[in-house]
Amino acid sequence: MDILIHTIDTCDRCDHMKELCDRAGLEYKTSETPYPELAKMYPNFKITGYPFIIIDGKEIGGLFEAARFFLKEGLVSVPE
């Protein structure tokens, strides 16, 4: 699985996304991408903030969308 996390330096949610990947045992790459450049890279996706996650070339969205994706794929679970 190819995971790219677009991030900025002062982003707590970006840190949580990295932690989520680490807990799932998934490798990821990060890219510090300024918002104007990010919007140009993904013009068909409404980017609302950071992190912005791309998995296997598909725009996933932010932290919560990525967590839902991981749950759906069985990569993480919710404690009972």
KOLKE-714628 format. One record per atom (N, C-alpha, C, CB): atom name; residue in one letter; x, y, z. Coordinates in steps of 0.05 Angstrom, whole numbers. Glycine has a CB too. Layout:
N
  minu  semi       x       y       z
    CA     a       X       Y       Z
...
***
This chain:
80
  minu  semi       x       y       z
     N     m      17     -23       0
    CA     m       0       0       0
     C     m      18      25       0
    CB     m     -19       0      25
     N     d      12      43     -18
    CA     d      28      67     -21
     C     d      13      90      -8
    CB     d      34      73     -51
     N     i      23     101      15
    CA     i       9     122      30
     C     i      26     147      29
    CB     i       4     113      59
     N     l      14     169      21
    CA     l      27     195      20
     C     l      11     214      38
    CB     l      30     206      -9
     N     i      24     225      58
    CA     i      11     244      76
     C     i      22     272      69
    CB     i      16     237     106
     N     h       4     289      58
    CA     h      12     317      54
     C     h       7     331      81
    CB     h      -5     331      31
     N     t      28     345      90
    CA     t      28     355     118
     C     t      40     383     119
    CB     t      44     336     136
     N     i      36     396     142
    CA     i      51     420     148
     C     i      64     416     176
    CB     i      32     446     147
     N     d      83     432     182
    CA     d     100     428     206
     C     d      84     430     232
    CB     d     121     449     206
     N     t      64     447     234
    CA     t      51     451     260
     C     t      24     438     262
    CB     t      48     481     264
     N     c      20     415     250
    CA     c      -6     402     248
     C     c      -8     378     267
    CB     c     -11     393     219
     N     d     -25     381     287
    CA     d     -29     359     306
     C     d     -43     335     293
    CB     d     -46     368     330
     N     r     -62     341     275
    CA     r     -76     319     261
     C     r     -57     303     243
    CB     r     -99     330     245
     N     c     -37     317     232
    CA     c     -17     303     216
     C     c      -1     284     234
    CB     c       3     324     203
     N     d       5     292     258
    CA     d      19     274     277
     C     d       1     250     283
    CB     d      27     289     302
     N     h     -25     255     287
    CA     h     -43     233     293
     C     h     -45     213     269
    CB     h     -71     243     299
     N     m     -44     224     245
    CA     m     -45     206     221
     C     m     -20     189     220
    CB     m     -47     223     195
     N     k       3     200     226
    CA     k      28     185     226
     C     k      26     163     247
    CB     k      52     203     231
     N     e      15     170     270
    CA     e      12     151     292
     C     e      -7     128     284
    CB     e       2     164     318
     N     l     -29     135     270
    CA     l     -47     115     261
     C     l     -33      95     242
    CB     l     -71     128     247
     N     c     -18     106     224
    CA     c      -3      88     205
     C     c      17      71     221
    CB     c      13     105     184
     N     d      31      82     240
    CA     d      50      67     256
     C     d      36      45     271
    CB     d      65      85     276
     N     r      13      50     283
    CA     r      -2      30     298
     C     r     -11       7     279
    CB     r     -26      42     312
     N     a     -18      14     254
    CA     a     -27      -6     235
     C     a      -3     -20     222
    CB     a     -44       8     214
     N     g      21     -11     228
    CA     g      45     -24     216
     C     g      48     -17     187
    CB     g      43     -54     220
     N     l      38       6     179
    CA     l      39      14     151
     C     l      61      35     146
    CB     l      12      25     142
     N     e      76      31     125
    CA     e      96      51     118
     C     e      83      74     103
    CB     e     119      39     100
     N     y      94      97     105
    CA     y      82     121      92
     C     y     104     140      85
    CB     y      61     134     110
     N     k      98     158      66
    CA     k     115     180      59
     C     k     101     206      67
    CB     k     123     180      29
     N     t     116     226      73
    CA     t     105     252      78
     C     t     115     273      59
    CB     t     110     261     108
     N     s      99     293      54
    CA     s     107     315      37
     C     s      96     341      49
    CB     s      97     311       8
     N     e     114     360      56
    CA     e     105     386      65
     C     e      98     402      41
    CB     e     127     400      83
     N     t      72     404      36
    CA     t      62     417      12
     C     t      45     441      20
    CB     t      45     397      -5
     N     p      52     465      11
    CA     p      36     489      17
     C     p       8     486       4
    CB     p      50     515       7
     N     y     -12     498      17
    CA     y     -39     495       7
     C     y     -43     503     -22
    CB     y     -57     511      25
     N     p     -33     525     -31
    CA     p     -38     533     -60
     C     p     -28     511     -79
    CB     p     -24     559     -66
     N     e      -5     500     -73
    CA     e       6     478     -90
     C     e     -11     453     -88
    CB     e      36     472     -82
     N     l     -20     447     -64
    CA     l     -37     423     -59
     C     l     -63     426     -75
    CB     l     -43     420     -29
     N     a     -75     449     -75
    CA     a    -100     454     -89
     C     a     -96     450    -119
    CB     a    -111     482     -83
     N     k     -73     458    -129
    CA     k     -67     455    -158
     C     k     -62     426    -165
    CB     k     -42     472    -166
     N     m     -50     411    -146
    CA     m     -44     383    -151
     C     m     -70     366    -153
    CB     m     -26     372    -130
     N     y     -90     373    -137
    CA     y    -115     358    -135
     C     y    -139     376    -139
    CB     y    -117     344    -107
     N     p    -142     387    -164
    CA     p    -163     407    -169
     C     p    -192     396    -166
    CB     p    -159     418    -196
     N     n    -195     370    -168
    CA     n    -222     358    -168
     C     n    -230     350    -140
    CB     n    -223     335    -186
     N     f    -214     356    -119
    CA     f    -220     347     -92
     C     f    -221     372     -74
    CB     f    -199     327     -82
     N     k    -242     374     -58
    CA     k    -244     397     -40
     C     k    -226     391     -15
    CB     k    -274     401     -31
     N     i    -204     405     -14
    CA     i    -185     401       7
     C     i    -192     421      29
    CB     i    -155     405      -2
     N     t    -198     411      53
    CA     t    -207     428      75
     C     t    -185     433      96
    CB     t    -231     416      88
     N     g    -162     420      94
    CA     g    -141     424     113
     C     g    -121     402     112
    CB     g    -152     427     141
     N     y    -105     400     132
    CA     y     -83     380     134
     C     y     -90     361     156
    CB     y     -56     393     139
     N     p     -81     336     154
    CA     p     -67     325     132
     C     p     -85     319     108
    CB     p     -53     299     140
     N     f     -73     316      85
    CA     f     -88     307      61
     C     f     -75     281      52
    CB     f     -88     329      39
     N     i     -90     259      52
    CA     i     -79     233      48
     C     i     -86     222      21
    CB     i     -88     214      70
     N     i     -66     210       8
    CA     i     -68     196     -17
     C     i     -60     167     -12
    CB     i     -51     210     -40
     N     i     -77     148     -19
    CA     i     -71     120     -16
     C     i     -73     106     -43
    CB     i     -89     106       6
     N     d     -51      94     -51
    CA     d     -50      81     -77
     C     d     -60      99    -100
    CB     d     -67      55     -77
     N     g     -53     125     -99
    CA     g     -59     144    -119
     C     g     -87     155    -117
    CB     g     -56     131    -145
     N     k    -103     147     -97
    CA     k    -131     156     -94
     C     k    -132     177     -72
    CB     k    -150     133     -89
     N     e    -146     199     -77
    CA     e    -150     220     -57
     C     e    -169     209     -36
    CB     e    -160     246     -69
     N     i    -159     207     -11
    CA     i    -176     197      11
     C     i    -188     220      27
    CB     i    -159     179      30
     N     g    -173     240      32
    CA     g    -182     263      47
     C     g    -165     267      72
    CB     g    -212     259      56
     N     g    -178     274      94
    CA     g    -164     280     119
     C     g    -161     256     137
    CB     g    -177     302     133
     N     l    -154     262     162
    CA     l    -149     242     183
     C     l    -173     224     187
    CB     l    -142     255     209
     N     f    -197     236     189
    CA     f    -221     219     195
     C     f    -228     201     172
    CB     f    -244     237     203
     N     e    -225     212     148
    CA     e    -231     195     124
     C     e    -211     172     122
    CB     e    -231     212      99
     N     a    -186     178     128
    CA     a    -166     157     128
     C     a    -171     136     149
    CB     a    -138     169     131
     N     a    -179     144     173
    CA     a    -186     125     194
     C     a    -209     107     186
    CB     a    -193     140     221
     N     r    -229     119     173
    CA     r    -252     103     164
     C     r    -243      83     142
    CB     r    -274     121     152
     N     f    -225      92     125
    CA     f    -214      74     104
     C     f    -199      51     117
    CB     f    -195      90      85
     N     f    -182      57     137
    CA     f    -167      36     150
     C     f    -186      16     164
    CB     f    -148      49     171
     N     l    -207      26     177
    CA     l    -226       8     190
     C     l    -240     -10     169
    CB     l    -247      25     205
     N     k    -249       2     148
    CA     k    -262     -13     126
     C     k    -244     -35     115
    CB     k    -271       6     104
     N     e    -219     -29     112
    CA     e    -200     -48     101
     C     e    -189     -68     121
    CB     e    -176     -33      89
     N     g    -198     -65     147
    CA     g    -189     -83     168
     C     g    -160     -78     177
    CB     g    -192    -111     158
     N     l    -150     -55     172
    CA     l    -122     -49     179
     C     l    -119     -40     208
    CB     l    -110     -27     161
     N     v    -141     -30     219
    CA     v    -142     -22     248
     C     v    -170     -32     258
    CB     v    -138       9     252
     N     s    -172     -32     284
    CA     s    -198     -40     296
     C     s    -205     -21     319
    CB     s    -197     -69     306
     N     v    -230     -21     327
    CA     v    -239      -5     349
     C     v    -239     -22     374
    CB     v    -267       8     343
     N     p    -226     -14     396
    CA     p    -227     -30     420
     C     p    -255     -33     431
    CB     p    -209     -17     442
     N     e    -260     -56     441
    CA     e    -288     -61     452
     C     e    -291     -51     480
    CB     e    -294     -90     452
***
